[in-house]
Amino acid sequence: MKENKYKAGDAVYAKIKPDVKLVVRRYIDRIYYCKFFNEPNRKELALFESEIVEK
């Protein structure tokens, strides 16, 4: 059984702000660490799979 739905490098969007593109950087202990696509120096987000949507 595959534990994580998204892999590093996948483009995703947070449910709370679906117009902002994120990129999965890593997945650890059921948490996805995502960078902002257009703002690489901005602090990354830590999201659970249930907080992420695909477009």
DSSP file (Angstrom, degrees, kcal/mol; ACC not computed):
  #  RESIDUE AA STRUCTURE BP1 BP2  ACC     N-H-->O    O-->H-N    N-H-->O    O-->H-N    TCO  KAPPA ALPHA  PHI   PSI    X-CA   Y-CA   Z-CA
    1    1 A M              0   0    0      0, 0.0     2,-0.4     0, 0.0     0, 0.0   0.000 360.0 360.0 360.0 130.0    0.0    0.0    0.0
    2    2 A K        -     0   0    0      1,-0.2     3,-0.0     3,-0.0     0, 0.0  -0.646 360.0-162.5 -80.7 129.0    1.4    3.4   -1.0
    3    3 A E        +     0   0    0     -2,-0.4     2,-0.4     1,-0.1    -1,-0.2   0.905  69.5  47.9 -80.6 -43.2    1.4    5.8    1.9
    4    4 A N        -     0   0    0      1,-0.1    -1,-0.1    23,-0.1    23,-0.0  -0.831  58.1-159.8-109.0 141.3    1.8    9.1    0.2
    5    5 A K  S    S+     0   0    0     -2,-0.4     2,-0.3    -3,-0.0    -1,-0.1   0.821  78.6  48.2 -81.8 -35.3   -0.3   10.4   -2.8
    6    6 A Y        -     0   0    0      4,-0.1     2,-0.3     3,-0.0     3,-0.0  -0.798  69.6-153.5-111.3 150.2    2.1   13.1   -3.9
    7    7 A K    >   -     0   0    0     -2,-0.3     3,-2.2     1,-0.1    17,-0.3  -0.771  40.4 -70.1-117.9 166.1    5.9   12.8   -4.5
    8    8 A A  T 3  S+     0   0    0     -2,-0.3    17,-0.2     1,-0.3     3,-0.1  -0.263 120.7  27.0 -54.9 133.2    8.6   15.4   -4.4
    9    9 A G  T 3  S+     0   0    0     15,-3.2    -1,-0.3     1,-0.3     2,-0.1   0.220  86.8 134.2  96.9 -13.9    8.3   17.8   -7.4
   10   10 A D    <   -     0   0    0     -3,-2.2    14,-2.5    14,-0.1     2,-0.5  -0.441  56.3-125.7 -69.7 140.8    4.6   17.5   -7.8
   11   11 A A  E     +A   23   0A   0     12,-0.2     2,-0.3    -2,-0.1    12,-0.2  -0.769  42.4 160.8 -86.8 128.9    2.6   20.7   -8.3
   12   12 A V  E     -A   22   0A   0     10,-2.3    10,-2.9    -2,-0.5     2,-0.3  -0.834  28.8-136.9-139.7 175.2   -0.3   20.9   -5.7
   13   13 A Y  E     -AB  21  53A   0     40,-2.1    40,-3.4    -2,-0.3     2,-0.3  -0.994  20.9-119.4-139.1 142.8   -2.6   23.6   -4.2
   14   14 A A  E >   -AB  17  52A   0      3,-0.6     3,-1.1     6,-0.5    38,-0.2  -0.637  20.7-131.3 -80.9 139.3   -3.7   24.2   -0.6
   15   15 A K  T 3  S+     0   0    0     36,-2.7    -1,-0.1    -2,-0.3    37,-0.1   0.843 107.5  55.6 -58.0 -34.3   -7.5   24.0   -0.1
   16   16 A I  T 3  S+     0   0    0     35,-0.4    -1,-0.3     1,-0.3    36,-0.1   0.712 125.9  19.6 -74.5 -19.1   -7.5   27.2    1.8
   17   17 A K  E X   +A   14   0A   0     -3,-1.1     3,-1.7     3,-0.1    -3,-0.6  -0.509  70.0 169.0-147.6  71.4   -5.8   29.1   -1.1
   18   18 A P  E 3  S+     0   0A   0      0, 0.0    -3,-0.1     0, 0.0    -2,-0.1   0.517  71.5  66.5 -71.0  -4.0   -6.3   27.1   -4.3
   19   19 A D  E 3  S+     0   0A   0     -5,-0.1     2,-0.6     2,-0.1    -6,-0.0   0.495  84.7  83.4 -92.4  -3.2   -5.1   29.8   -6.6
   20   20 A V  E <  S-     0   0A   0     -3,-1.7    -6,-0.5    -6,-0.2     2,-0.3  -0.895  76.8-137.2-105.9 118.6   -1.5   29.6   -5.3
   21   21 A K  E     -A   13   0A   0     -2,-0.6    16,-2.4    -8,-0.1    17,-0.4  -0.549  23.4-173.4 -77.4 133.4    0.7   26.9   -6.9
   22   22 A L  E     -AC  12  36A   0    -10,-2.9   -10,-2.3    -2,-0.3     2,-0.4  -0.844  15.2-144.2-120.9 159.3    2.9   24.9   -4.5
   23   23 A V  E     -AC  11  35A   0     12,-2.5    12,-2.9    -2,-0.3     2,-0.3  -0.995  23.3-121.1-126.0 128.1    5.6   22.3   -5.2
   24   24 A V  E     + C   0  34A   0    -14,-2.5   -15,-3.2    -2,-0.4    10,-0.2  -0.515  29.8 178.0 -67.6 124.4    6.0   19.3   -2.9
   25   25 A R  E     -     0   0A   0      8,-3.5     2,-0.3     1,-0.4     9,-0.2   0.844  62.3 -20.0 -93.9 -44.2    9.6   19.4   -1.5
   26   26 A R  E     - C   0  33A   0      7,-1.3     7,-2.9   -19,-0.1     2,-0.4  -0.981  50.8-135.7-159.8 165.3    9.4   16.4    0.8
   27   27 A Y  E     + C   0  32A   0     -2,-0.3     2,-0.4     5,-0.2     5,-0.2  -0.987  29.1 163.5-131.6 119.4    7.1   14.0    2.6
   28   28 A I  E >   - C   0  31A   0      3,-2.3     3,-1.6    -2,-0.4    -2,-0.0  -0.995  65.5 -11.9-140.6 131.2    7.8   13.0    6.2
   29   29 A D  T 3  S-     0   0    0     -2,-0.4    -1,-0.1     1,-0.3     3,-0.1   0.875 127.4 -51.0  49.1  49.1    5.5   11.4    8.8
   30   30 A R  T 3  S+     0   0    0      1,-0.2    19,-0.5    18,-0.0     2,-0.4   0.630 115.3 114.7  67.2  17.6    2.3   12.1    6.8
   31   31 A I  E <   -C   28   0A   0     -3,-1.6    -3,-2.3    17,-0.1     2,-0.5  -0.973  55.7-147.9-120.8 132.3    3.2   15.7    6.3
   32   32 A Y  E     -CD  27  47A   0     15,-3.5    15,-3.0    -2,-0.4     2,-0.7  -0.853   7.1-151.9 -96.9 127.7    3.9   17.3    3.0
   33   33 A Y  E     -CD  26  46A   0     -7,-2.9    -8,-3.5    -2,-0.5    -7,-1.3  -0.899  22.5-170.4-100.7 116.1    6.4   20.2    3.0
   34   34 A C  E     -CD  24  45A   0     11,-3.0    11,-2.6    -2,-0.7     2,-0.3  -0.889  15.3-150.1-118.9 137.4    5.6   22.5    0.1
   35   35 A K  E     -C   23   0A   0    -12,-2.9   -12,-2.5    -2,-0.4     2,-0.4  -0.672  32.4-105.4 -94.9 154.3    7.4   25.4   -1.4
   36   36 A F  E     -C   22   0A   0      3,-0.5     3,-0.5     6,-0.3   -14,-0.2  -0.703  27.9-138.6 -77.9 129.3    5.7   28.3   -3.1
   37   37 A F  S    S+     0   0    0    -16,-2.4    -1,-0.1    -2,-0.4   -15,-0.1   0.900  98.4  29.5 -58.5 -47.8    6.1   27.9   -6.9
   38   38 A N  S    S+     0   0    0    -17,-0.4    -1,-0.2     1,-0.2   -16,-0.1   0.451 122.0  51.8 -95.3  -1.5    6.8   31.6   -7.7
   39   39 A E    >   +     0   0    0     -3,-0.5     3,-1.7     1,-0.1    -3,-0.5  -0.615  58.0 169.5-134.9  74.3    8.4   32.6   -4.4
   40   40 A P  T 3  S+     0   0    0      0, 0.0    -1,-0.1     0, 0.0     4,-0.1   0.720  78.0  54.9 -62.9 -21.7   11.2   30.1   -3.6
   41   41 A N  T 3  S+     0   0    0      2,-0.1     2,-0.1    -6,-0.1     3,-0.1   0.549  85.1 103.9 -89.1  -6.9   12.5   32.2   -0.7
   42   42 A R  S <  S-     0   0    0     -3,-1.7    -6,-0.3    -6,-0.2    -3,-0.1  -0.447  89.3 -90.0 -73.4 147.7    9.1   32.3    1.1
   43   43 A K        -     0   0    0     -2,-0.1    -1,-0.1     1,-0.1    -2,-0.1  -0.330  49.7-117.7 -59.2 134.4    8.7   30.1    4.2
   44   44 A E        -     0   0    0     -4,-0.1     2,-0.3    -9,-0.1    -9,-0.2  -0.243  21.3-120.2 -74.1 163.1    7.3   26.7    3.1
   45   45 A L  E     -D   34   0A   0    -11,-2.6   -11,-3.0     2,-0.0     2,-0.6  -0.797   9.4-146.6-103.0 145.5    4.0   25.2    4.2
   46   46 A A  E     +D   33   0A   0     -2,-0.3     2,-0.3   -13,-0.2   -13,-0.2  -0.962  31.7 173.2-110.0 115.6    3.5   22.0    6.1
   47   47 A L  E     -D   32   0A   0    -15,-3.0   -15,-3.5    -2,-0.6     2,-0.2  -0.932  31.0-130.2-129.0 146.0    0.3   20.3    5.0
   48   48 A F    >   -     0   0    0     -2,-0.3     3,-2.0   -17,-0.2     4,-0.2  -0.563  37.9-107.6 -82.7 158.4   -1.6   17.1    5.5
   49   49 A E  G >  S+     0   0    0    -19,-0.5     3,-1.6     1,-0.3    -1,-0.1   0.840 119.6  60.6 -55.7 -34.9   -2.8   15.3    2.5
   50   50 A S  G 3  S+     0   0    0      1,-0.3    -1,-0.3     3,-0.0    -3,-0.0   0.638 100.2  56.2 -69.4 -13.6   -6.4   16.3    3.3
   51   51 A E  G <  S+     0   0    0     -3,-2.0   -36,-2.7   -37,-0.1     2,-0.4   0.376  96.3  82.9 -96.4   2.2   -5.4   19.9    3.0
   52   52 A I  E <   -B   14   0A   0     -3,-1.6     2,-0.3   -38,-0.2   -38,-0.2  -0.856  53.4-175.9-113.5 142.1   -4.1   19.5   -0.5
   53   53 A V  E     -B   13   0A   0    -40,-3.4   -40,-2.1    -2,-0.4     2,-0.3  -0.932  17.0-136.8-129.2 157.3   -6.0   19.6   -3.9
   54   54 A E              0   0    0     -2,-0.3   -42,-0.1   -42,-0.2    -2,-0.0  -0.761 360.0 360.0-104.8 156.9   -4.9   19.0   -7.5
   55   55 A K              0   0    0     -2,-0.3    -1,-0.1   -44,-0.2   -43,-0.1   0.392 360.0 360.0-110.2 360.0   -6.0   21.1  -10.4
